[in-house]
Amino acid sequence: MKRALKLLIGSPLAVVLRVLRPVRVNLRRIYAHAALAADLPTKLPASAVLLGAVHVFGTANIEIGEDVLFYPDLHLETQEAASIRIGRGCVISRGAHIVAMAGVTIGPGTLIGEYAGIRDANHQRSEGQVIRDAGHSARPIRIGSQVWIGRNVTILGGVTIGDEATIGANAVVTRDVAARAVVAGVPARPIGSAATAP
């Protein structure tokens, strides 16, 4: 009975949904844009393209440049007086987390891969306190323009990444990266320059 019902209703419904797919996609993008605009105290440019939900937490002290492209399920969080600044033309892939307790700046044209974590703070430990209540230390992160950050990269507080640098997938960036450098590994170390990258 259930199988017959699926065939009877499911097949025609699939055809209708297939025809309406462009409408569904556009409505999803419009809704995601409107939802993010409602969460921000600053204006979200009309040129920003959101392919799915962006989740905003904390103080929402976030500025987003023109012509950005955001994939679904981004996590953007600011605390205290910290801010996140995302430059013009940036692309941030699915599941990336950007958390600022001191400040995160991302230059124009930077690409951030899936599930990257950019967090400017670390938990502290204090005798007699659970780690959750022991506070944190935070140092700003500055990412230059035209930087390519691979999938699942972690960037820690206090790091500056120069223009046109490349960060290999799964790297953990614990120190500054020079402009046009190519780094990879845990912790990330130079393996070349953008001029020699494939």
N, C-alpha and C positions, 0 to 999 in steps of 0.2 A: 504493500500500500504506500509506504513512505517513498519507495523507489519510483513508483508510478507518479506520485505527486511531484517529486523532484523533476522528473522528465516533463510532466505536464506544465509546471509553472517555471521551473528553473531554466529550461532552454529558451523560451521566449523572453524571460527576464534578462538573461545573459545578453541576448541580442540588443535589447533596449539599452542596457547599461553600456554595452560596447559603443553604440551610436552616441550615447550621451557622455562618453568618457571625457571629451574636451571640456564640456560644460562642468562636469564634476571636478576636474583638475583646476579649472579657473576659479570655481567657487572655493575650493580648498585654499588656493593661494590668496584670494581676496580675504577670506576669513582669517588666515594666519597673519596677514599684514595688518588688518584691523585690530586683532587681538594684541599684537606686539605694540602697535601705536597706542593702544589704550593703557598699556603697562608702563610706558616711558613718559617721563616728564618733559623730554625734548622731542622735537618733531622727527618722525620717521620719514625719510624721503620717499616720495611716490615711486622713485626708480628702484627701490629695494625690492628684490624678488625673494619671496619666502616659499619654499616648496612644502613646508609643513610647520608644525608648531615650534615656537621658540619659548622656552620657559624662563621667566625672569624671577629672581629671588632677591631679597634684601632691600636695599635702598633704591634700586633701579637707576642709579646714577650712570647712565649709559648713553653714549653718543654714537650714532651710526652714520657713515658717509653715504654718498650717492652710489648707485649702481652695484650695491653688494648683492651677493647670492648666498642665501642661507639654506642648507638642507634641513630636514626635519630633526627634531629632538635635541636642539641645542640647549645648553644650560648656561645662562648668564647671571652672575651673582656679584653684587657689590655690598660691602658692609662699611659701616662708619662713614668717613669722608672720602673713601676710595671711589675711583671711577674706572670705567672701561671705555676706551676710545677706539673705534674700528674705522679705519680709513676707507676712502673711496675705492670701489672695485674689488674689495676683498671677497674671497670665497671661503666659506666655513662649512665643512662637510658634516654629515650626520653624527650626532652623539657627542660632539665636542663639548668640553666643559671649560668655561673661562670664569675664574673666581678672583675677585680683587678685594683685598683688605688694605692695600697700600696704593695700588694703581696698575692697570695694564693698558698699554698703548700698542696698537697694531697699525703699521703703516699701510699706505695705499697699495693695492694690487697683490697683497699677500694671500697665499693659498694655505689653508689649514685642513689637514686630512682627517678622516673619520676617527672619532673617539680620542682625539688629542686632549690632553689635560694641561691647561695653563693656569697655574695657581701661584699667587705671589706670597703665600703665607704657609707656615709650618706650625704644627702644634708644639707646645712646650710641655715639659714635665716639671711638676712641683711636688715636693715632699708632702704627703698627706692629702693630696687632691687627686681626684680621678682626672684622667687626661682631658676629658671633655671640658672640665672647668678650670684647667690650668693655664689658659690663655694661649696666645700665639705670638710669633714674631713674623713681621711682614716687611718685604722690600719690593719696590716696584719692578715690573717687567716691561722692557721696551723692545718691541719687534719692529725692524725697519720695513722699508718698502720692497715689494717684489720678492719676499721671502717665501720659500716653499717648505712647508712643514709636513712631513709624512704622517701616515696613519699611525695612531696609537703613541705618538710622541708625548713625553712629559717635559714641561718646562717649569723650572722651579724659581722661587723668588730671587730677586736681585740680578737676574740675567738680562743682558742686552744682546740682541741679535742684529748684526749689521745688515745693510741693504743687500738684496740678491743672494743671501745665504741659502743653503739647502740643508735640511735636517732629515736624515734617513729615518725610515719607519722604525718604530719601537725604541728610538733613542731616548735617553734621559739627559736633559740638558741642565747641567749644574753650574756652568761657568759661561762667561761671555763667548760669543761666536763672532769672528771677524766678518766684515763685508765680503761677499762672494765666496766664503769658505763653504766646504761640504763636510759635514760632521755626521758621525754615526756611532752607535754603540751605547753601552751602559758602563760608566758615564760616557757621554758623547765626546768623541775626540776627532780632530781633523783627519780626513782621509783624501783630501784633494781641494780643488777650487772650482768655481762655477765654470771657468774656462775649459776645464778638463772633464767636467761631468758628462756622462753619456746623454 
